[in-house]
Amino acid sequence: MAEEKEPFKPFVPASELMPEFTLRAIIMGAIFGVIFGAASVYLGLKVGLTVSASIPIAVLAISVFKRLGNASILESNIVQTIGSAGESVVAGSL
């Protein structure tokens, strides 16, 4: 007998409009990108090893937005993407 599975429900349905590409998400992503980029440069020059800052930036974005209030998970995703991209460009240039 095959089990009947519940239909998939996405976290953000297509019918819902949530803020995503906002000014505060861009600014926060750029700030995190600069901070973690500088840390990556220091670590790369000092130790010879860089690490990905994707997960720490995602955690910090969710934490900061929780304090600010009224933020969506899509905004946190944009912050993580921008911050991680900025950090990766710096790490790649070493």
SULNOR-V714826 format. One record per residue. N is the residue number from 1. NEAR is the number of other C-alpha atoms within 10 Angstrom. D_CENTER is the distance of its C-alpha to the mean C-alpha in Angstrom with 1 decimal. Layout:
BEGIN
{{N | NEAR | D_CENTER} {N | NEAR | D_CENTER}}
END
This chain:
BEGIN
{{1 | 3 | 42.6} {2 | 4 | 39.1} {3 | 5 | 36.8} {4 | 6 | 35.6} {5 | 6 | 31.8} {6 | 6 | 30.1} {7 | 6 | 28.6} {8 | 6 | 24.8} {9 | 7 | 23.0} {10 | 7 | 19.5} {11 | 7 | 17.1} {12 | 12 | 17.0} {13 | 9 | 20.4} {14 | 8 | 21.2} {15 | 6 | 23.6} {16 | 7 | 21.3} {17 | 8 | 19.9} {18 | 14 | 16.6} {19 | 13 | 15.0} {20 | 18 | 12.0} {21 | 14 | 12.4} {22 | 12 | 13.6} {23 | 10 | 14.7} {24 | 14 | 13.0} {25 | 23 | 9.5} {26 | 19 | 10.7} {27 | 14 | 12.3} {28 | 23 | 9.7} {29 | 27 | 7.3} {30 | 21 | 10.7} {31 | 16 | 11.8} {32 | 25 | 9.1} {33 | 27 | 9.8} {34 | 17 | 13.4} {35 | 15 | 13.5} {36 | 25 | 12.0} {37 | 24 | 13.9} {38 | 15 | 17.0} {39 | 18 | 16.6} {40 | 24 | 16.3} {41 | 20 | 19.3} {42 | 15 | 21.3} {43 | 15 | 20.7} {44 | 16 | 21.5} {45 | 12 | 24.7} {46 | 10 | 25.8} {47 | 9 | 25.3} {48 | 11 | 24.8} {49 | 13 | 21.6} {50 | 21 | 17.9} {51 | 13 | 15.1} {52 | 15 | 11.6} {53 | 21 | 9.1} {54 | 19 | 6.2} {55 | 11 | 7.2} {56 | 14 | 8.2} {57 | 26 | 5.3} {58 | 20 | 3.9} {59 | 12 | 7.7} {60 | 16 | 8.3} {61 | 24 | 6.5} {62 | 19 | 8.5} {63 | 13 | 11.3} {64 | 13 | 11.7} {65 | 18 | 11.6} {66 | 12 | 14.0} {67 | 10 | 16.2} {68 | 9 | 16.2} {69 | 9 | 17.0} {70 | 8 | 17.0} {71 | 18 | 13.4} {72 | 15 | 12.3} {73 | 16 | 9.8} {74 | 16 | 9.4} {75 | 24 | 8.5} {76 | 24 | 5.6} {77 | 19 | 4.7} {78 | 20 | 5.8} {79 | 31 | 4.4} {80 | 29 | 1.2} {81 | 19 | 4.6} {82 | 22 | 6.8} {83 | 29 | 6.3} {84 | 25 | 6.6} {85 | 19 | 9.3} {86 | 21 | 11.0} {87 | 28 | 11.3} {88 | 20 | 12.6} {89 | 12 | 15.1} {90 | 19 | 16.5} {91 | 22 | 16.8} {92 | 10 | 18.5} {93 | 7 | 21.0} {94 | 12 | 22.4}}
END
